[in-house]
Amino acid sequence: MIRHGHGITCDVHIYEKIKQMKLKKSLAISETGFVFDPSTGDSYTVNPIGLEIIQLLKVGKNLKSITKIMTQTYDVDHNTFERYYYDFLGMLKQMQLVTLDD
């Protein structure tokens, strides 16, 4: 187990997998937060902050860059944002919208 960012404890292997996750290239993402996965036919809606994170992931930003952008833009501290980020990535993984970067 490791402690990451002064408050997140997770298994080292899980943390490394999370760092390697990338959005599926086939996703269609609208400016209004509509996400469509053509490989499954499933569609989802994300809120404006979720959309911003997805857009940052889509252009290849990593956790450090995304955290810096979000903590400068919104009233959220580093540790709180990271916790929400990992929760959000977990949801994306559960919905099979991310893949491991091989």
C-alpha positions in Angstrom: 0.0 0.0 0.0 1.2 3.5 -0.7 -0.1 6.9 0.5 -0.4 9.3 -2.4 -1.0 13.0 -2.1 -1.4 13.2 1.7 -4.5 11.3 2.0 -5.1 8.6 -0.7 -4.0 5.1 0.2 -4.1 2.5 -2.5 -2.3 -0.6 -3.6 0.8 0.2 -5.6 -0.4 -1.9 -8.6 -3.7 -0.2 -8.7 -2.0 3.2 -8.6 0.3 2.3 -11.4 -2.7 1.1 -13.5 -4.6 4.3 -12.8 -1.6 6.3 -14.0 -1.6 4.4 -17.3 -5.3 4.7 -18.1 -6.2 6.5 -21.3 -9.6 7.4 -22.7 -10.7 5.1 -25.5 -9.9 6.7 -28.8 -13.2 5.8 -30.3 -15.3 7.9 -27.8 -17.4 10.7 -29.2 -17.6 13.6 -26.8 -19.9 16.6 -27.4 -19.4 20.1 -26.0 -22.5 19.6 -23.8 -21.1 16.6 -22.0 -22.7 13.8 -24.0 -20.3 10.8 -24.3 -21.0 8.0 -26.8 -19.0 4.8 -27.0 -19.6 3.4 -30.5 -18.0 0.0 -29.6 -20.9 -0.7 -27.1 -23.6 1.7 -28.2 -23.7 3.1 -24.7 -24.1 6.8 -24.0 -23.4 8.8 -20.9 -23.7 12.4 -19.7 -21.1 14.1 -17.6 -21.3 17.5 -15.8 -19.2 20.4 -16.9 -16.3 19.6 -14.6 -16.3 15.9 -15.7 -16.4 17.1 -19.3 -13.4 19.4 -18.6 -11.4 16.5 -17.1 -12.3 14.2 -20.0 -11.2 16.9 -22.5 -7.9 17.2 -20.6 -7.4 13.4 -20.6 -8.3 13.3 -24.4 -5.4 15.7 -25.2 -3.0 13.6 -23.1 -2.7 15.6 -19.9 -1.5 13.6 -16.8 -2.7 13.7 -13.2 -0.2 16.4 -12.2 -1.2 18.7 -15.1 -4.9 18.2 -14.6 -4.6 18.8 -10.8 -2.7 22.0 -11.4 -5.3 23.3 -13.9 -8.3 22.3 -11.7 -6.9 23.7 -8.4 -6.1 27.0 -10.1 -9.5 27.2 -11.8 -11.7 26.0 -9.0 -11.9 26.4 -5.3 -10.6 22.9 -4.5 -7.4 21.9 -2.8 -4.9 19.4 -4.2 -5.8 16.4 -2.0 -9.5 16.8 -2.4 -9.3 17.1 -6.2 -7.0 14.0 -6.4 -9.6 12.0 -4.4 -12.4 13.1 -6.7 -10.2 12.4 -9.8 -9.5 8.8 -8.7 -13.2 8.3 -8.0 -14.1 9.7 -11.5 -11.5 7.5 -13.2 -12.9 4.5 -11.3 -16.3 5.3 -12.7 -14.9 5.7 -16.2 -13.1 2.3 -15.8 -16.3 0.7 -14.6 -18.1 2.0 -17.7 -15.3 0.7 -19.8 -14.5 4.2 -21.2 -10.8 4.0 -20.4 -8.1 1.5 -21.4 -4.7 0.7 -20.1 -1.9 2.5 -22.1 0.2 -0.3 -23.3 
